[in-house]
Amino acid sequence: MENNIPVPTTLPEVEHLINELYKPNPPETISQIQEAIQRLQKSPQGWQLAQSLLARPGDNIKFIGALTIIVKLNTERLTDDDALSVLQSLITWLVNSLSDGSGPIVVRKLCSALVAYYIHYSHTWSKCIRHLLYSLDRNAAIPIEEARDSVPLEQIFRELDSQKFLAASWFAAALAEETEKVDTKAVKYIGLHERVLDNANDVAALMASALMPTNGVPNIHCQREAINCLQAWFLYAQRTPKQPLIQMLQALVPPMINCLLVEELYESTVELLTDTLSNWQQFFTRHHIDSLYVLFESQWARQRYGDLIGGDFDFDAVQFGLFMLAFGDAQMVEMMDTSDTRAQGFLAGLAGLLTAQGHPAAEDKIFVPALEFWSAFVENLVDTVYSESTDDSRPWDKTPLSQVMQVVSYSWQKIQFPPLDTYNSWDSADKAGFGDARKDVADFLQAVYTISGLPLISLFVDLILTALATSSWAELEAACFCLGALSDCVSEGNSYDDALTKVFGSSLFDLLRQGQIVIPVRARQTCLYLIERYSEYFVRHEEYLPAALNLLFSAVGDRHLTLPSSKSIFTLCSSCRRLLTSEIDAFLEQYSALRNNRDLDSLAEERVIGAIAAILQSLPGEEHKINTAQRLLTLVGIDVNACLQLRSAQDSTLVDHNDPMVFRAFDISQRPTSPVLAHEVALQLAIRALRCLCSVARGLQAPVDLDSDDEPPQDIVSQDLERIHRDIIGILVQLKNLFSNNAEVVDAICTILRAGFSETDPGPFVFPPQMVIELIVSNWQSRIATVVNTASTFASSLNSGRFKQHAVPTLRTLLPWVFNLLHQLPGPEADPELSQYGIEFSQRVLSRRPEVLISQGSNVLEFLFTFAMKLIDGNEPLPKAAAADFWTTFVTAKSDDPNAQIVLNDAMSHFGPRLSQSLMQNIGGRAARSDLDKLSDPLKKLIVQHVHASKWLEAALNDPSFPSDKVSPQEKALFVKKLVSLRGGRTTNQVVRDFWLACRGSNFAYAS
C-alpha cells in the first residue's frame, strides 16, 4: 500500500478500498484508507457515492454508505425540498434493509442517519416517530402529510413485526442519545428539543406496546430493546426535566419492575432501575416505591438475596445487591424513621449484605459498596437525627442506631485476615482490595464515633479482651486494628483512659513478648501499631510505659516486626521524652545491643536512634546532655571508622558476603550473595552512618511545646560542645571528601546541616556559622544544587537569633561562591535545578540585604542580571518562576545605604528596558499559559514603581522582534493603557492572559 492513497474514482475502486479497511492491515494503512474515504465522502460526489453504496450488497459497503449520508448531513446545508428528498431516500433504504438480508450494523447506521437528519431538519419532520412507524407498516416511505390521517398507532403496534419494532426502537434510542448531547440552552436548538418532546408520547406508547403487549404474548427480544431504548430516554429526561415527558416515563415503571422477574430481561432492567435510583431519586412516585418494597419482600427477591449472602458473586447477584443499595440510598431519610417497620426491615437487609460469605474484595464483591452506603447513612444520621436530639443519652437499644452498631459488628468480623495460606493464594489486586476494604472500615468507624463516642471504644476494648481470653488471634488483630483506627477521634484528656487501661494493663504485653509461638506475626504487628496510635495515653500513664517499651525493643530484633516496632518506639519516646530521661542509659545499652543484630533494618535503626535522641533532648543539665550525646555519637562513629578503613583498601579488594560489615552495610533485601567490593561496602556504611546522624539531629530538635519554656535561649557554648561540633563536622567532611559523588551522601549531609538552622539554643548540631560555611563552599562532586539550596536556607536562618551578627560576613562569602557556580554553567538551562536555587539565593539576599548584593563587582552584577534575564526568557518553568521572583524583588528593592540605592537606581535604569522587553516577549506568546501569573508579578511592580515603565513597555511591544503579528498597534497601546490604569491590581493577571491569548491566536482559546 502506498504512503498516500489516492481518492478512488470508480465504484469498484471504492468497494475495494472499503473491503481493505476491514482486513487486518497495519494501523498506518487503515488510517490512510480512512483518510481517502473521508475525502471522497466530503466531496461533491458524496451524495451519489452514498446512494450507490447503499444499493450494493455487503454490510460493510452499506454501512459506509449510511455513514456517508451522516457526513454530508453534518457538513452541508440543504434546502427543505432537497432535505425531504434525502429523508424519503433514507426511509426507503431502511425499509429495504429489513427485507434484503442486511445486518443490524446497517439498520442501526441508517437509524443514526435518520437521527442526524432530524437534528438538522426537525422542522420538516416534526412527527418523526409516527411517520417512521407508518412507513415501516406500509413497507415504503409514505409522504409526511399522509401520516397525519392514517390508522391509529395502536393498530400499527399490533401489526408491527419484531424486525420493524427493533428498527423503530433503535431510531428512538438514537434520537434521545444524540439530542441529549445538543445544548438545550442554545437558541437555535430550542425548537429541536420542543419537537423531541412532542414525539415522546409516541415513544412511550411504542415502548409500552412491547412491555405490555395487548395480545398477552411478550416478545423477549423486543422487550429487551425497549428497556435499552428507555435507558436513553431516562438520561435525556434527566437533562430536560419536562413534566409531560417525566409522567410518560413514570407510567412505564410498573411494567419495567415486572420485567425484573424475567430472567432474560433482568440484567438490562435492573441496571436501568439501579442507575435511576442512584442518579434521579425524585423520579420515582410513592406508588413506585411501594411496588419496589413489595418486590424486595417477594420470594424472588429473597432467593436472590440468599444467593448473594451465600457467596454467589456473579454479575447478576452483585447487581441485585447494588439495586438494593440504590433503593436504600434513594430512601435514606425514610430508613431513618424508626417507626416505619417496613423501612427498618429493609435496612436490616442492607446490614445483612455485610455478612456475605467470603473475604472483602478478594471474594466478596458486595462488601465495599454496602459499606459505602452505611458510611453515607451514618453521615446523614449525624445531620438529621443526632444533631436534633437534646437528650444526652445514646439510644443504642433503638433503631436505626442499633442497626449501625450491628453493621460495626459485621464489619470488624469481615476484615479479619484469613489463614496465611489463603492470603498467600490471592493475587496482588485481591490483597490490595482487601487492604483498601480495611481502610474503608476504619473510615466508617471514625464516622460512627461521632454519634457513639465511648461505647464504640468500649466495644473494641471488650472484643480485644475476649480474643485474648480465647486465644482468637484473627479476632484480636481485627479488634486492635479497629481500636487503633479510632485513636485520632479520641480527644486529649483522660476520659477514655479507663477503657484503654483494660487493654494496656491486660496480659497483652506479656503474650506479645512470648513471640510468634503464641501470637502470629500479623496480630503482633497490629498490636504494636496500637501502642503507637495511643502514645499520648502513655504520657498520662507512665506506669505502663516500661512494659510497652520493653515489648517494643524485644520486637525490633524480629525482622517481621522491626519496622512497626521501631516506628512505635520513635513515636512513644518522642511523646514521652520527659518521662524517660532517667532511663537514657538503659536506652543506650539497648541500642548498643541491637547493633549486634545482623538483621537489624537500617530504617528501624534510624528510628531507634532518633527516639533516643529525642529523650536526650529533654535531659536536665548541659553536662549530662553533652556526655550522653558523645556516647551516642561514639556508637555511630563505629560505622564511620569501619567505612574509612574499607575505603582505604585497594579498588579491587573484595569483602566476603558473610562478613559482619556486609551485614551492617546492606539490609536483608539488598544483601549480596557473593563477595562484594570493599569500596561499595564502605559507601553503604557511610550512608547508614549519615542517615543515623540525620535521625539524631532531628531527634535533638526542640519540640514546639518546649520552645516556650521559661529558660531563655543560651548563648554560651562549652568546650565539650565545641568538641562535639568538631567531631561531627569532621565526620561530615571525611565522608563528603570520599563519597560526594553519591547523591544519597550529599542529601544526608545537607539534611544534617539543616537540622540546626532552626534551633535557638546551642546543641550538638547547631554548628558555628564558620564551620557551616567552610563545609558548604568546599568541593562537591554531585548534587551541588542541593548544597546551594542548603546555603540559601542557612543564610535565611541568620536573619534572626544569636548568629544574627554573622549574617553579612556569611553572605559576603557565600554570594561569590554561588555566582562562581552559576558562571561555570555552559548556559542557564544546563542545570535547571542549580540555576533555580542560585537565583533564589540571590533573590533572598536582594530582599534582606540589598547592600551586600550591590557591593559585588560591576562585572559580577552584570553577569547576575544577565543570567536572571536569560532564565526569564527560557523554557524551564521552575528557574523561570525563580527569575520572575528575582525581578519582582529587584524592581522594588530599597536600601538604607545611599550609595547602594544609587547603584540600584542605575541598575534599574539600565535593565528596566531589557526587563520590559523580556516580559513583553513572554506575554506576547513565547511563555506557556502556566507561566503568566508569575510573569505578571514583576510587570505589576514595574508599573507601580517606575515612571518610565509605560514608555519601556510600549517600546518593547513595537520592537521588530515582538513574536506575534496577530495584534495591531492599537491593541498594543490599549494593553499598556489597561496595565497603567490598573496600577498593579489583581485584574492585571486577567488582562495579561487575554493579551497573551490574542497574541497566540484563536487556536489557543482552550488554554484561557
Residue pairs with C-beta under 8 A, 6 or more apart in sequence:
1 20
1 25
1 29
1 32
3 32
4 32
5 17
5 32
5 33
5 35
5 36
6 36
7 36
7 39
7 40
7 43
8 14
8 16
8 17
8 36
8 40
11 52
11 53
11 56
14 37
14 40
14 49
14 53
15 53
15 56
15 58
15 61
17 33
17 36
17 37
18 37
18 53
18 60
18 61
18 64
19 60
20 29
20 33
21 30
21 33
21 34
21 37
21 60
22 60
25 33
37 64
38 71
40 46
40 49
41 49
41 50
41 67
41 68
41 71
41 72
42 71
42 72
42 75
46 68
46 71
46 72
47 72
49 65
49 68
50 65
50 66
50 68
50 69
50 72
51 65
51 89
52 65
53 61
53 62
53 64
53 65
53 68
54 62
54 65
54 66
54 93
56 62
56 65
59 102
59 103
59 105
59 106
62 97
62 102
62 106
62 109
63 105
63 106
63 109
66 93
66 106
66 109
66 110
66 112
66 113
67 109
67 113
69 86
69 90
69 113
69 116
70 109
70 112
70 113
70 116
73 86
73 113
73 116
73 117
73 120
74 116
74 120
78 86
78 121
80 121
80 123
80 124
83 117
83 120
83 121
83 124
84 124
84 144
86 117
87 114
87 117
87 121
87 124
87 125
87 141
88 141
89 141
90 110
90 113
90 114
90 117
91 114
91 132
91 135
91 141
92 140
92 141
93 110
94 107
94 110
94 111
94 114
94 136
94 167
95 135
95 136
95 139
95 140
95 141
96 102
97 106
97 107
97 110
98 107
98 136
98 163
98 164
98 167
99 139
107 166
107 167
107 170
108 170
108 174
111 167
111 170
111 171
111 174
112 174
112 178
114 128
114 132
114 171
114 174
115 171
115 174
115 175
115 178
115 179
116 178
117 125
118 125
118 128
118 175
119 178
119 179
119 182
119 192
122 128
122 191
122 192
122 195
122 196
123 191
123 195
124 144
125 131
125 144
126 195
126 198
127 144
127 147
127 148
127 198
127 199
127 202
128 171
128 175
128 195
128 199
129 168
129 171
129 172
129 175
129 199
129 202
129 203
129 206
130 147
130 153
130 199
130 202
131 142
131 144
131 147
132 168
132 171
133 153
133 156
133 160
133 168
133 202
133 206
134 142
134 146
134 147
134 150
134 156
135 141
135 142
135 147
136 160
136 164
136 167
136 168
137 156
137 159
137 160
137 164
142 150
153 202
153 205
153 206
154 205
154 209
154 214
157 205
157 206
157 209
157 214
158 209
158 214
158 215
160 168
160 209
162 219
162 221
162 222
165 206
165 209
165 210
165 219
165 222
165 225
166 221
166 222
166 225
168 206
169 206
169 207
169 210
169 222
169 225
169 226
169 228
169 229
170 225
170 229
172 203
172 206
172 207
172 229
172 232
172 233
173 225
173 228
173 229
173 231
173 232
173 233
174 232
175 196
175 199
175 203
176 196
176 203
176 229
176 232
176 233
176 235
176 236
177 232
177 235
177 236
179 192
179 193
179 196
179 236
180 232
180 235
180 236
180 239
180 240
182 189
182 192
182 193
183 189
184 190
184 193
184 239
184 240
193 240
196 236
197 240
197 242
197 244
197 245
200 233
200 244
200 245
200 248
201 244
201 248
203 229
203 233
203 248
204 248
204 249
204 251
204 252
206 226
207 226
207 229
207 230
207 252
208 251
208 252
208 255
210 218
210 219
210 222
210 223
210 225
210 226
211 223
211 226
211 227
211 252
211 255
211 256
211 258
211 259
212 255
213 219
218 262
220 262
220 264
220 265
223 259
223 262
223 265
224 264
224 265
224 268
227 256
227 259
227 265
227 268
227 269
227 272
228 268
230 249
230 252
230 256
230 272
231 268
231 271
231 272
231 275
233 249
234 249
234 272
234 275
234 276
234 280
234 283
237 245
237 246
237 249
237 283
238 279
238 280
238 283
246 283
249 283
250 283
250 284
250 285
250 288
253 284
253 285
253 288
253 291
254 287
254 288
254 291
256 269
256 272
256 273
257 273
257 288
257 291
257 292
257 295
259 265
259 266
259 269
260 266
260 269
260 270
260 273
260 295
260 300
261 300
266 316
267 315
267 316
267 319
270 316
270 319
270 320
270 323
271 319
273 323
273 326
274 319
274 322
274 323
274 326
275 326
276 283
276 284
277 284
277 323
277 326
277 327
277 329
277 330
278 326
278 329
278 330
281 329
281 330
284 292
284 330
289 331
292 327
293 342
293 346
295 301
296 324
296 327
296 346
296 349
301 320
304 316
304 317
304 320
305 320
305 324
305 349
305 352
307 317
308 317
308 318
308 320
308 321
308 353
308 356
308 366
309 352
309 353
309 355
309 356
309 357
310 356
310 357
311 356
311 357
311 358
311 363
311 364
313 356
313 358
313 363
313 364
313 365
313 366
318 365
318 366
321 353
321 366
321 369
321 370
322 366
322 369
324 346
324 349
324 350
324 353
325 350
325 353
325 369
325 370
325 373
327 346
328 335
328 346
328 347
328 350
328 373
328 377
329 373
329 376
331 343
331 346
332 376
332 377
332 380
333 380
333 384
334 340
334 343
335 343
335 344
335 346
335 347
335 350
335 377
335 400
336 377
336 380
336 381
336 384
336 385
336 400
337 343
338 344
338 398
338 399
338 400
344 399
344 400
344 403
347 399
347 400
347 403
348 403
348 406
350 370
350 373
350 374
351 374
351 403
351 406
351 407
351 410
353 366
353 367
353 370
354 367
354 370
354 371
354 374
354 407
354 410
354 411
354 414
355 410
355 414
356 364
356 366
356 367
357 363
357 364
358 364
359 414
359 418
359 422
359 434
360 367
360 368
360 414
360 415
360 433
360 434
360 437
360 438
361 367
361 368
361 430
361 432
361 433
361 434
361 436
361 437
362 426
362 430
362 431
362 433
362 434
364 414
367 414
367 437
368 433
368 436
368 437
368 440
371 411
371 437
371 440
371 441
371 444
372 440
374 404
374 407
374 444
375 440
375 443
375 444
375 447
377 400
377 404
378 404
378 444
378 447
378 448
378 450
378 451
379 447
381 400
381 401
381 404
381 451
382 447
382 450
382 451
385 400
386 450
386 451
394 401
394 451
394 452
394 453
394 455
395 401
396 402
396 405
396 455
401 451
404 448
404 451
405 448
405 452
405 459
407 444
408 444
408 445
408 448
408 456
408 459
411 441
411 444
411 445
412 441
412 460
412 463
412 478
412 479
412 482
413 475
413 478
414 437
414 441
415 434
415 437
415 438
415 441
415 478
415 481
415 482
416 474
416 475
416 477
416 478
417 423
417 474
417 477
417 478
417 522
420 520
423 431
426 434
438 481
441 482
441 485
442 481
442 482
442 485
445 456
445 482
445 485
445 486
446 485
446 486
446 488
446 489
448 456
449 456
449 486
449 489
450 489
454 495
454 496
454 499
456 486
457 483
457 486
457 490
457 496
457 499
457 500
458 499
460 479
460 480
460 482
460 483
460 486
461 483
461 499
461 500
461 502
461 503
463 475
463 479
463 482
464 476
464 479
464 480
464 483
464 503
464 506
464 508
465 502
465 503
465 506
466 472
466 475
467 473
467 475
467 476
467 479
468 476
468 506
468 507
468 508
468 511
473 519
473 520
473 523
474 523
476 519
476 523
476 527
477 520
477 522
477 523
477 526
477 527
480 523
480 526
480 527
480 529
480 530
481 526
481 529
483 503
483 530
484 526
484 529
484 530
484 533
484 534
487 533
487 534
490 496
490 534
492 536
494 540
497 537
497 540
497 541
500 534
500 537
501 541
501 544
503 530
504 531
504 534
504 537
504 538
504 541
504 544
504 548
505 544
508 527
509 547
509 548
509 550
509 551
511 518
511 519
512 519
512 524
512 527
512 528
512 551
512 555
513 550
513 551
513 554
515 558
516 524
516 558
516 560
519 527
521 560
521 561
524 555
524 560
524 561
525 560
525 561
525 564
528 551
528 552
528 555
528 561
528 564
528 565
528 568
529 564
529 568
531 538
531 548
531 551
531 552
531 568
531 572
532 564
532 567
532 568
532 571
532 572
535 568
535 571
535 572
535 574
535 575
535 576
536 575
537 544
538 544
538 545
538 548
538 572
538 575
538 576
539 575
539 576
539 579
542 576
542 579
545 572
545 576
545 579
545 580
546 583
548 572
549 569
549 572
549 573
549 580
552 565
552 566
552 568
552 569
552 572
553 565
553 569
553 590
553 594
555 561
555 562
555 564
555 565
556 562
556 565
556 566
556 569
556 594
556 597
556 600
556 604
556 608
557 594
557 597
557 599
557 600
558 565
559 599
559 601
559 668
562 599
562 600
562 601
562 604
563 601
563 603
563 604
565 604
566 601
566 603
566 604
566 605
566 607
566 608
567 607
569 607
569 608
569 611
570 607
570 608
570 610
570 611
570 614
572 611
573 580
573 587
573 611
573 612
573 614
573 615
574 611
574 614
574 699
574 703
577 614
577 615
577 617
577 618
578 618
580 587
580 615
580 618
581 615
581 618
581 619
581 620
583 615
584 612
584 615
584 616
584 619
584 628
587 611
587 612
587 615
588 612
588 628
588 631
588 632
588 635
590 608
591 608
591 609
591 612
591 632
591 635
592 635
594 600
594 605
594 608
595 605
595 635
595 638
598 660
598 663
598 664
599 663
599 668
601 667
601 668
602 667
602 688
602 691
605 688
605 692
606 691
606 692
606 694
606 695
607 695
609 632
609 635
609 636
609 692
609 695
609 696
609 699
610 695
610 696
610 698
610 699
611 699
612 632
612 699
613 632
613 695
613 696
613 697
613 698
613 699
613 700
614 699
614 700
616 625
616 628
616 629
616 632
616 699
616 700
617 625
617 699
617 700
617 701
617 702
617 706
618 706
619 625
619 628
622 718
622 721
623 718
623 720
626 718
626 720
626 721
626 724
626 764
627 720
629 700
629 724
629 764
630 720
630 724
632 696
633 693
633 696
633 724
633 727
633 728
633 764
636 689
636 692
636 693
636 696
637 689
637 727
637 731
639 664
639 685
639 686
639 688
639 689
639 692
640 685
640 686
640 689
640 731
640 734
640 735
642 661
642 664
642 685
643 682
643 683
643 685
643 686
643 689
643 735
644 682
644 734
644 738
646 655
646 661
646 678
646 679
646 681
646 682
646 685
647 678
647 679
647 682
647 738
649 678
649 679
650 678
651 677
651 679
652 677
653 677
653 678
653 679
654 675
654 676
654 677
654 678
655 661
655 662
655 675
655 676
655 677
655 678
655 681
656 662
656 675
657 671
657 672
657 673
657 674
657 675
657 676
659 681
661 681
661 685
662 671
662 672
662 676
662 681
663 671
664 685
664 688
665 681
665 684
665 685
665 688
666 672
666 684
682 738
683 739
683 742
683 745
686 735
686 738
686 739
686 745
687 742
687 744
687 745
687 748
689 731
689 735
690 732
690 735
690 744
690 745
690 748
690 749
690 752
691 748
693 728
693 731
693 748
693 752
694 748
694 751
694 752
694 755
696 764
696 765
697 751
697 752
697 755
697 756
697 764
697 765
698 755
700 755
700 763
700 764
700 765
701 755
701 758
701 759
702 759
702 760
702 761
707 760
713 760
713 761
713 801
713 802
714 761
714 762
715 762
715 802
716 762
717 762
717 768
721 762
721 763
721 764
724 764
725 764
725 767
725 768
725 771
728 752
728 764
728 765
728 767
729 767
729 771
729 775
732 749
732 752
732 753
732 775
733 775
733 778
735 745
735 749
736 745
736 746
736 749
736 775
736 778
736 780
737 779
739 745
740 746
740 749
740 779
740 780
740 781
740 782
740 783
741 781
741 782
742 782
743 782
743 783
746 780
746 782
746 783
746 786
746 787
747 783
747 786
749 775
750 786
750 787
750 789
750 790
752 765
753 767
753 772
753 775
753 776
753 790
753 794
754 790
754 793
754 794
755 765
756 763
756 765
756 766
756 767
757 793
757 794
757 797
758 797
759 765
759 766
760 801
760 802
769 794
769 798
769 803
769 806
769 809
769 810
770 806
772 794
773 810
773 813
773 814
776 787
776 790
776 791
776 794
776 814
776 817
777 813
777 814
777 817
780 787
784 821
784 834
785 831
785 833
785 834
785 836
785 837
788 818
788 821
788 834
788 837
788 838
788 841
789 837
789 840
791 814
791 817
791 818
791 841
792 837
792 840
792 841
792 844
794 810
794 814
795 807
795 810
795 811
795 814
795 841
795 844
795 845
796 844
796 848
797 803
798 804
798 806
798 807
798 810
799 807
799 848
807 848
807 849
808 849
808 852
811 845
811 849
811 852
812 852
812 855
814 841
815 841
815 842
815 845
815 852
815 853
815 856
816 856
816 860
818 838
818 841
818 842
819 838
819 856
819 860
819 863
819 864
821 834
821 838
822 828
822 834
822 835
822 838
822 863
822 864
822 867
823 863
825 831
825 834
825 835
827 870
828 835
828 867
828 870
828 871
828 874
828 879
829 835
829 871
829 874
829 875
829 876
829 879
832 876
832 878
832 879
833 878
835 867
835 871
835 876
835 879
835 882
836 876
836 878
836 879
836 882
837 882
839 867
839 868
839 871
839 879
839 882
839 883
839 886
840 882
840 885
840 886
842 853
842 864
842 868
842 886
843 882
843 885
843 886
843 889
845 852
845 853
846 853
846 886
846 889
846 890
846 893
847 889
847 893
850 893
850 894
850 895
850 900
850 904
851 895
851 896
851 897
851 900
853 861
854 861
854 895
854 900
854 903
854 904
854 907
855 900
856 864
861 907
865 890
865 907
865 911
868 883
868 886
868 887
868 890
869 883
869 911
869 914
869 915
869 918
871 879
871 880
871 882
871 883
872 880
872 883
872 884
872 887
872 918
872 919
872 922
872 935
873 918
873 921
873 922
873 926
874 880
875 928
877 928
877 930
877 931
880 927
880 931
880 934
881 931
881 934
884 931
884 934
884 935
884 937
884 938
885 934
885 937
887 915
887 938
888 937
888 938
888 941
890 907
890 908
890 911
890 938
891 908
891 915
891 938
891 941
891 942
891 945
891 946
892 941
892 945
893 904
894 901
894 904
895 901
895 904
908 946
912 942
912 946
912 948
912 949
912 952
913 952
913 955
913 956
915 938
915 942
915 952
916 942
916 949
916 952
916 953
916 955
916 956
917 952
917 955
917 956
917 959
917 961
919 935
919 938
919 939
919 942
919 953
919 956
920 953
920 956
920 957
920 959
920 962
921 956
921 961
921 962
921 963
922 931
922 935
923 932
923 935
923 939
923 992
923 995
923 996
923 999
924 957
924 962
924 963
924 964
924 995
924 996
924 999
925 963
925 964
925 996
925 999
925 1000
926 963
927 935
927 996
929 993
929 996
929 1004
929 1007
932 989
932 992
932 993
932 996
933 989
935 992
936 988
936 989
936 992
939 979
939 988
939 992
940 984
940 985
940 988
941 984
942 949
942 952
943 949
943 950
943 953
943 979
943 980
943 982
943 983
943 984
944 983
944 984
946 952
949 980
950 976
950 979
950 980
953 976
953 979
954 972
954 973
954 976
956 962
957 972
957 975
957 976
958 969
958 972
963 999
964 998
964 999
964 1000
966 998
966 999
966 1000
966 1001
967 975
967 995
967 998
967 999
971 995
971 998
975 991
975 995
978 991
979 988
979 991
982 988
982 991
993 1008
994 1008
997 1004
997 1005
997 1007
997 1008
1000 1007
